[in-house]
Amino acid sequence: MSEFKKAIELLVRLHNRLFNAYLNFYIWEAFQELMTPNVVGKDEAKKNVKAINNYREFFIPTISAHNKIFIMELAKFFDIDKPTLSISKIINYLGSNQKKITVEEFKKYNRKRECLSNLVKSYQGITNNCLNECKEKLHKEGLNVEDGKIIKNSKIWKLKQLRDQWIAHDQINKNDVNFTNV
């Protein structure tokens, strides 16, 4: 398998994970909005809360599950464990295979597409500027792609603490995770 094809397959897997996180967040958010008077109105919110309470054995775990899946999937996106597919692994893979992810490989991969000539015109390959911009944005949020470490008290660190200590594991001594002003 070419490095280009492997990169595409890894990106598709990572995209699917992020899309799953996105969907679960919006399902959870929709439930929150249904119960919020300043979003749906006082009377509608009251009716919705009553309906949810009538079937709370279903709705409460369902709402909670969507929230937890969102957090788990998002945390996996930024994971730093060696065997885990994550955004930092993709960036490092693309960087180390930059010279192999060429326009020619792009053409081969997309050879059956009708609009190939237009795609080839717009394809630029993987540039150092693009990789550095991604690394800078991730660093700003708390992930150092270069050394594979999460910066303590950053947004990503807090997400990891929430996932590790509160959702994936029920640790006895937990850090308080505060997302206020994040």
Rosetta blueprint (number, residue, H / E / L):
1 M L
2 S L
3 E H
4 F H
5 K H
6 K H
7 A H
8 I H
9 E H
10 L H
11 L H
12 V H
13 R H
14 L H
15 H H
16 N H
17 R H
18 L H
19 F H
20 N H
21 A H
22 Y H
23 L H
24 N H
25 F H
26 Y H
27 I H
28 W H
29 E H
30 A H
31 F H
32 Q H
33 E H
34 L H
35 M L
36 T L
37 P H
38 N H
39 V H
40 V H
41 G L
42 K H
43 D H
44 E H
45 A H
46 K H
47 K H
48 N H
49 V H
50 K H
51 A H
52 I H
53 N H
54 N H
55 Y L
56 R H
57 E H
58 F H
59 F H
60 I H
61 P H
62 T H
63 I H
64 S H
65 A H
66 H H
67 N H
68 K H
69 I H
70 F H
71 I H
72 M H
73 E H
74 L H
75 A H
76 K H
77 F H
78 F L
79 D L
80 I L
81 D L
82 K L
83 P L
84 T L
85 L L
86 S L
87 I H
88 S H
89 K H
90 I H
91 I H
92 N H
93 Y H
94 L H
95 G H
96 S H
97 N L
98 Q H
99 K H
100 K H
101 I L
102 T L
103 V H
104 E H
105 E H
106 F H
107 K H
108 K H
109 Y H
110 N L
111 R L
112 K L
113 R L
114 E L
115 C L
116 L H
117 S H
118 N H
119 L H
120 V H
121 K H
122 S H
123 Y L
124 Q L
125 G L
126 I L
127 T L
128 N H
129 N H
130 C H
131 L H
132 N H
133 E H
134 C H
135 K H
136 E H
137 K H
138 L H
139 H H
140 K H
141 E H
142 G L
143 L E
144 N E
145 V L
146 E L
147 D L
148 G L
149 K E
150 I E
151 I L
152 K L
153 N L
154 S L
155 K H
156 I H
157 W H
158 K H
159 L H
160 K H
161 Q H
162 L H
163 R H
164 D H
165 Q H
166 W H
167 I H
168 A H
169 H L
170 D L
171 Q L
172 I L
173 N L
174 K L
175 N L
176 D L
177 V L
178 N L
179 F L
180 T L
181 N L
182 V L
